[in-house]
Amino acid sequence: MPGFHFVTSGVILAALIIGVTIIITSGINLLTVFCILVAASLGLLFAYTRQFATGNQDRIIREEENFRSFRLTGKTLDSRLTRSQVIALRFADDDEYPALAEKAVNEKLNGKDIKQAIQRWRADHHRV
């Protein structure tokens, strides 16, 4: 979402630069404090909005993969799998998923290692 990431962050950064420039040229007054507070609050809103969306999506991915594991093996995901491992496993084809999930736990593979071990890639085009 380039509009969100580049345009919005650019506008927020411009507002912060303008606020700092006004403080430097005009000194601290009510307007300059307001400009800095608005820019700071927009920056925080920008960061938290993204963090909340990806956090929620990570929870959904874990539940989807938990169901997928149950569907394929009759068991839910191993509780020792980390968030990054589960997120990486979602790219594995159903045929290699159970063995790769077990290997991830036993060998403590990180997300990058899991992705490199995948033979048949399953794309996820719905990530936020």
N, C-alpha and C positions, 0 to 999 in steps of 0.2 A: 504494500500500500504506500507507494511513493508520496502521494498527496499528504497522507498523515505524517509520515516520517520526515520528509524533506521540507515541505512547505510549512507545516505547523511548527516544526522545530526552528526553521529559519525565521518565522515571524516572532516567535518567543525570544530568540536570540537577538533579533533586531530591537525588540522592545526593551530588553535588558541593556543593550549598548546605548540606546537613546536615553534611557534613564540614567545611566552612569555618565554619559556626556552632559546631560542637563545638570547633574550634581557638580561636575567639574567646572562647568562654565557659569552656573548661576548660584551655586552653593546649595546647602540643604534647606529646603522649605517644604511646605505641605504637598505641593505638586510633585516634587522630585521623590519624596518618600512614597507617595501614592504610585508613581510610575514603577519604582523598584518593587513595591509590594505586589502590584499587578503582574509584572514580569516574573517574579519569583513564584507566585501562586499558579500562574499558567505553566511554568516549568514543572512544578510539583504535580499538577494535574496531568500533564503530558506523561510524566514518568509513571505515576501510579495507575493511570488508565491502562497503559501497556502492561504493567506488572500484574494487575488484576485479571486482565484478559488471558494472558499466558498461564497464570497460575490456575485459573479455572479450566483452561484447555488441558493442562497437565493432569488435573484430576479426572477429566472426562476420558483422556487417553488411557489412564490407569484402569478405569472401570471397563472400557471397551476391551483392553487387552486381558483383563481378568476374565471377562466373559468369553473371549476368544480362546484363552487357555482352557477354560472349563469345557468349551465346545469341542476342542481338539483332543484333550487329554482326560477329561473327567475330573480335573483338579483345577483349583484356582491358582493364580500366580504364586510363586514362592515369595514369602514375605521378605526374604533377604535381597530381592532385586531392588535396586535403587531407582529413583525417578528417571535418571538419564539412561539406565539400562532398559527400562520398560519403553521409554520413548524411542530408543533405537530399535528395539525388537519389533515395533509396529511395522517396520519396513520389510520384515522377513515374510516370505511366502509361507502359506499354511504347511506345506510339506516339510520345511526345514525349521519351523518355529519351535516345536517342542524340544528338539535336540539342542538348538541354539540357546533357548532359555535356560536349559539345564547347564550347558557349557558356560553361559554367562555367570551363573551362580557359582559353579565349582571352580572356575578359573578366575573369578573376579574381573571379568572383562569390562572395560569402560565402554561408553557409548560409541566411540570412534572405532574400537576394535570389533564391536558387534556389527556395525555397519559394513566394515571391511570383510567380515566373515560371511555376509549374506551373498548367496549365489544367485537367487532369483528375487529381484527387487520389486517391492510393492509400493508404488508412489503414494504420497499423501499430499493432495492438492488443496486440502481444506485447512491447513495450519494458518493461524492468525499471525 
